[in-house]
């Protein structure tokens, strides 16, 4: 099952959701049962420019930088969903979730200078623009949660406080780990 999470680096609801719901749910269900697709963009907008892209984010320029920091790290961790979740959760657990964190970069096994260069350069712009293309145009609330590409308001409401329960309900009966029995 794929759980898609569209979020913003400085949105209090996004921060709480990734820290308190996404991380623990991934740990409980494991990578063999769940893939978490993280899309840091939210209610932002992208404008093409002569040199790349410019962005306007709901919580200001710092959030755009934080979203790029997320996008750059996530791109470098493709193929290791556990590390992606760990990286996003680590950054969103910092005092300033939009600021570069040596600790989070190091724990994810990334090179600090490489991530910094991505955030500051054209690559970060391209990655963030790509996140914008993957974000629902009708996004009304952040974070937005989808299961296997489908969105329902009921799933969204329940996932905000008990993501593991919603995810467990969507697993095949024979594929439910003991974490689903709690």
C-alpha positions as CSV (number, residue, x, y, z in Angstrom):
1,X,0.0,0.0,0.0
2,X,1.2,3.5,-0.8
3,X,0.4,6.4,1.6
4,X,0.9,9.7,-0.1
5,X,1.5,12.7,2.2
6,X,1.4,16.2,0.8
7,X,2.8,18.5,3.4
8,X,4.7,21.8,4.2
9,X,7.9,22.2,6.2
10,X,6.5,24.9,8.5
11,X,2.9,23.9,8.8
12,X,2.1,22.9,12.4
13,X,-0.4,20.2,11.3
14,X,2.2,18.8,8.8
15,X,4.9,18.7,11.4
16,X,2.7,17.0,14.0
17,X,1.4,14.5,11.4
18,X,4.8,13.4,10.0
19,X,6.3,13.2,13.5
20,X,3.4,11.6,15.4
21,X,1.6,9.6,12.7
22,X,3.8,8.9,9.6
23,X,7.0,7.9,11.5
24,X,5.4,5.5,14.0
25,X,3.1,4.0,11.3
26,X,6.0,3.2,9.1
27,X,7.9,1.7,12.0
28,X,4.8,-0.4,13.0
29,X,4.0,-1.7,9.5
30,X,7.4,-1.9,7.9
31,X,8.6,-1.3,4.4
32,X,7.2,-4.6,3.2
33,X,3.7,-3.4,3.8
34,X,3.7,0.3,3.3
35,X,5.4,2.8,1.1
36,X,5.2,6.5,2.2
37,X,5.3,9.0,-0.7
38,X,6.4,12.3,0.8
39,X,5.6,15.4,-1.2
40,X,6.8,18.6,0.5
41,X,5.0,21.5,-1.3
42,X,1.4,22.0,0.1
43,X,-0.3,25.2,-0.8
44,X,2.6,26.7,-2.7
45,X,2.8,28.1,-6.2
46,X,5.6,27.8,-8.8
47,X,6.5,30.5,-11.4
48,X,8.9,29.7,-14.2
49,X,11.7,32.3,-14.5
50,X,14.6,32.9,-16.9
51,X,16.9,31.1,-14.5
52,X,14.6,28.4,-13.2
53,X,11.7,28.8,-10.9
54,X,10.5,31.0,-8.1
55,X,8.1,29.9,-5.4
56,X,5.5,31.3,-3.1
57,X,4.8,29.2,0.0
58,X,1.9,29.5,2.5
59,X,4.2,30.2,5.4
60,X,6.7,32.4,3.5
61,X,10.2,32.1,2.0
62,X,11.6,30.1,4.8
63,X,9.0,27.4,4.1
64,X,10.0,27.3,0.5
65,X,13.6,26.7,1.6
66,X,12.5,24.0,4.0
67,X,10.5,22.3,1.3
68,X,13.6,22.4,-1.0
69,X,15.7,20.9,1.8
70,X,13.1,18.1,2.1
71,X,12.9,17.6,-1.7
72,X,16.7,17.5,-2.1
73,X,17.2,14.9,0.7
74,X,14.3,12.8,-0.4
75,X,15.6,12.7,-4.0
76,X,19.0,11.4,-2.7
77,X,17.3,8.7,-0.7
78,X,15.2,7.3,-3.5
79,X,15.0,3.5,-3.1
80,X,15.2,3.7,0.7
81,X,11.8,4.7,1.9
82,X,12.8,4.1,5.6
83,X,15.6,6.6,5.3
84,X,13.2,9.0,3.5
85,X,10.7,8.8,6.4
86,X,13.5,9.1,8.9
87,X,15.0,12.2,7.2
88,X,11.6,14.0,6.9
89,X,10.7,13.2,10.4
90,X,14.1,14.3,11.7
91,X,13.9,17.7,9.9
92,X,10.4,18.3,11.1
93,X,11.4,17.5,14.7
94,X,14.0,20.3,14.7
95,X,13.4,23.7,16.5
96,X,13.3,25.3,13.0
97,X,12.1,22.6,10.6
98,X,13.0,24.7,7.5
99,X,16.7,25.1,8.6
100,X,19.5,22.9,7.4
101,X,20.3,20.2,10.0
102,X,23.8,18.5,10.0
103,X,22.3,15.9,12.4
104,X,19.4,14.9,10.0
105,X,21.7,14.9,6.9
106,X,24.3,12.8,8.7
107,X,21.8,10.3,10.1
108,X,20.4,9.8,6.6
109,X,23.9,9.1,5.3
110,X,23.9,12.1,3.0
111,X,26.7,14.6,2.2
112,X,26.1,18.0,3.8
113,X,27.8,20.0,1.0
114,X,25.8,18.1,-1.6
115,X,22.5,18.8,0.1
116,X,23.3,22.5,0.6
117,X,24.3,22.9,-3.0
118,X,21.0,21.2,-4.1
119,X,19.0,23.6,-1.9
120,X,20.8,26.7,-3.1
121,X,21.0,25.8,-6.8
122,X,18.9,25.0,-9.8
123,X,18.5,21.3,-8.8
124,X,16.5,22.3,-5.7
125,X,14.3,24.5,-7.8
126,X,13.6,21.7,-10.3
127,X,12.9,19.2,-7.5
128,X,10.5,21.5,-5.7
129,X,8.7,22.4,-9.0
130,X,8.4,18.6,-9.5
131,X,6.8,18.3,-6.0
132,X,4.4,21.0,-7.1
133,X,3.4,19.0,-10.1
134,X,2.7,16.0,-7.9
135,X,0.5,18.0,-5.5
136,X,-3.2,18.1,-5.9
137,X,-4.4,21.3,-7.4
138,X,-7.5,21.2,-5.2
139,X,-5.5,20.9,-1.9
140,X,-7.6,22.6,0.7
141,X,-5.9,21.2,3.9
142,X,-2.3,20.4,4.6
143,X,-1.3,17.7,5.2
144,X,-3.3,15.9,2.6
145,X,-3.3,12.1,2.9
146,X,-4.1,9.6,0.2
147,X,-4.1,5.8,0.2
148,X,-3.1,4.0,-3.1
149,X,-3.8,7.2,-5.0
150,X,-7.3,7.7,-3.6
151,X,-8.5,10.4,-1.3
152,X,-11.6,10.4,0.9
153,X,-12.4,12.9,3.6
154,X,-13.2,10.1,6.0
155,X,-9.7,8.6,5.6
156,X,-8.2,12.0,5.9
157,X,-10.0,12.8,9.1
158,X,-9.2,9.4,10.8
159,X,-5.5,9.5,9.6
160,X,-4.8,12.8,11.3
161,X,-5.1,11.1,14.7
162,X,-4.7,7.4,13.9
163,X,-2.9,6.7,10.7
164,X,-1.9,3.2,11.7
165,X,-5.5,2.3,12.2
166,X,-6.5,3.5,8.7
167,X,-3.6,1.8,7.1
168,X,-4.2,-1.4,8.9
169,X,-7.9,-1.4,7.8
170,X,-6.6,-1.3,4.2
171,X,-4.2,-4.2,4.5
172,X,-5.3,-7.7,3.5
173,X,-6.4,-9.7,6.5
174,X,-3.4,-12.1,6.2
175,X,-0.9,-9.2,5.9
176,X,-1.8,-7.5,9.2
177,X,1.1,-7.3,11.6
178,X,0.6,-7.5,15.4
179,X,0.7,-3.6,15.5
180,X,-2.7,-3.7,13.9
181,X,-4.2,-5.6,16.9
182,X,-3.6,-2.7,19.3
